[in-house]
Structure formats: C-alpha cells, structure tokens
C-alpha cells in the first residue's frame, strides 16, 4: 500500500514537470520511464527494456512537441501505446468484426398502408 502511494505521488510530481524538461536530462528520462513502467506494472528483460526505452522516448518527444505547440488546444499524455513498436500498434488498427451481429436471412412481409394517419 505504501509502495503504491509512493508511486502515485512520484507520478503526480512527474506530471508537474514539463515532459520537455524531463527529456533534456538522461537521469530524469530514466526516472520518468521507470515511473511509467511501474504505474502500468511492466517488466522487461535488459535488452528489451533498452529497446522499449527508445520507443517510449520517441513517443514522449512527440507528446512534448505537440503539447508545446500553442496552436493545439488538446493536451496529450503517454498511454499504453507509448512502449509499443509500430508492428504491435498495427494490431489495434482496422475493423474488429469479431463481435459483429450476423444477420439471419428471412422473409420480408409487406402489408397495405393504413387508410388513415393521425399526425
């Protein structure tokens, strides 16, 4: 419970600092990446972790760049896609037809229109 509270406080403090400022410091970048992983319960092996750090950093740079644009009114945040490769993200694109309702063929029954209509 105390660990969870510490993680939440740390993540909250990280949001107070500009992501652009955090990315200027390798130490702060590693710290923010560690907080990101901890908040999502992510664990990787050493080589995969280095690769994911690079993917996360590129996503963080894009978020920082977009958030610093005064013409944009939305504020972006890092989500679960931030550590996914292009190939992994591609799996989320397209139509998900697995839950589609299958139409059953049937007969259309027509009837005469009513003689009067009460509008």
SULRAQUI-V471638 format. One record per backbone hydrogen bond with DSSP energy under -0.5 kcal/mol. NH is the residue of the N-H (numbers start at 1). CO is the residue of the C=O. E is the energy in kcal/mol with one decimal. If there is no record, write none. Layout:
BEGIN
NH,CO,E  NH,CO,E
END
This chain:
BEGIN
5,1,-2.2  6,2,-2.5  7,3,-2.5  8,4,-2.5  9,5,-2.4  10,6,-2.5  11,7,-2.9  12,8,-2.4  13,9,-2.4  14,10,-2.2  15,11,-1.6  16,12,-0.9  17,13,-1.0  22,18,-2.2  23,19,-2.3  24,20,-0.6  24,21,-0.8  25,22,-1.3  26,24,-0.5  29,25,-2.7  30,26,-2.4  31,27,-2.0  32,28,-2.7  33,29,-2.6  34,30,-2.4  35,31,-2.2  36,32,-2.4  37,33,-2.6  38,34,-2.5  39,35,-2.5  40,36,-1.0  40,37,-0.6  41,38,-0.9  42,37,-2.5  49,45,-2.9  50,46,-1.8  51,47,-1.7  52,48,-3.0  53,49,-2.4  54,50,-1.7  55,51,-2.0  56,52,-3.1  57,53,-2.8  58,54,-2.1  59,55,-2.0  60,56,-2.9  61,57,-2.6  62,58,-2.0  63,59,-2.3  64,60,-2.7  65,61,-2.5  66,62,-2.6  67,63,-2.6  68,64,-1.4  69,66,-0.9  70,68,-0.6  72,69,-1.4  76,74,-0.6  82,79,-2.0  83,80,-0.6  84,81,-1.8  89,85,-2.5  90,86,-2.1  91,87,-0.7  91,88,-0.7  92,89,-2.0  93,90,-1.5  97,95,-1.1  99,96,-0.5  100,97,-1.2  103,101,-0.5  105,103,-0.5  109,107,-0.6  110,108,-0.6  119,117,-1.0
END
